[in-house]
Amino acid sequence: SHDGLRLRVTIWPVNDAVGTILLFTGRTEYAEKYGRVANDLTSAGYSIATIDWRGQGKSERIAEDPRLGHIEDFPDFQLDVATLVQAAQDHDLPEPWYLIAHSMGGCIGLRAMIEGLPVERAVFSAPMWGLHMPLVVRPLPFVLPPVMRAVGRGTDFAPGTRPENYVVYSGFEDNMLTTDLDTNKFMARHAEADPDFALGGPSVDWVGRATTENRYLASCPRPAKPVLTFFGSDEQIVSISAIKAMHDDWPSATLRLIEGARHELMMEAPKFRNEFITESVEFLSPVQT
């Protein structure tokens, strides 16, 4: 990256591709988790490029504890976006380019679009434009991080989180990510097989920086490019109200509810996952030439 971190980019090239999808993953995620998604999208004719964000997957860690999800400042992720774009250009990935962004990747992707990311259309999956939390604790992300930072504890794990990976310790019955047991086991196998795939909870600082970034994005003019945003009715990770509020004044964007789905729409039960993939490809296809 431009600030000297080693980052891993993964590319799935397709001969005679109809375009390229930049795939922005969520917090804790990595390229291998999206192998099945990549198979679906390359089968539809798209080349794909993704990046393991700084501090996770096979990219360089930025916290002393490699299990900690941490960021010095949320706009730093735009340096990773620049690295991905440069790699896609270096590999001559065909235009037009599109964006599919999940969760934290949706937060990073929205700022990238505002700042000129060269994509024609974008699909957001449960974008992190606000964190899901009870009303009584919503002031904490504004109050706690500065206090903890002042006493040198900004890199503590955020309250309610732990060093272990959520998929490993949560089990299936009460997990907030997917209704699909097979996919839950698929993600757990990755976390158990390689410690780089088993990122734990976020830092106190991460929560504060994310909240500040969400407030900034809510204040920005919406990108004029066509956008399709999906969220599940059983979402418990990101804020549904923030997603809806973002769409209140966004004429080029469409909001799509998937009834019964949880947070990981691309890792959901086949009927939900197929809805997302099929409608996303149909949404992108009008731009094909």
Secondary structure, DSSP 4 states (H G I P E B T S, - for coil): -TTS---EEEEE--TT-SEEEEEE--TT--GGGGHHHHHHHHHTTEEEEEEE-TTSTTSPP-SSSTT-B--S-GGGHHHHHHHHHHHHHHTTPPSSEEEEEETHHHHHHHHHHHTT---SEEEEES--SSB---GGGTTHHHHHHHHHHHTT-TTSBPTT--SS-HHHHH-STT-SS-S-HHHHHHHHHHHHH-GGG---PBBHHHHHHHHHHHHHHHHSPPPSS-EEEEEETT--SB-HHHHHHHTTT-TTEEEEEETT--S-GGGS-HHHHHHHHHHHHHHHGGG--
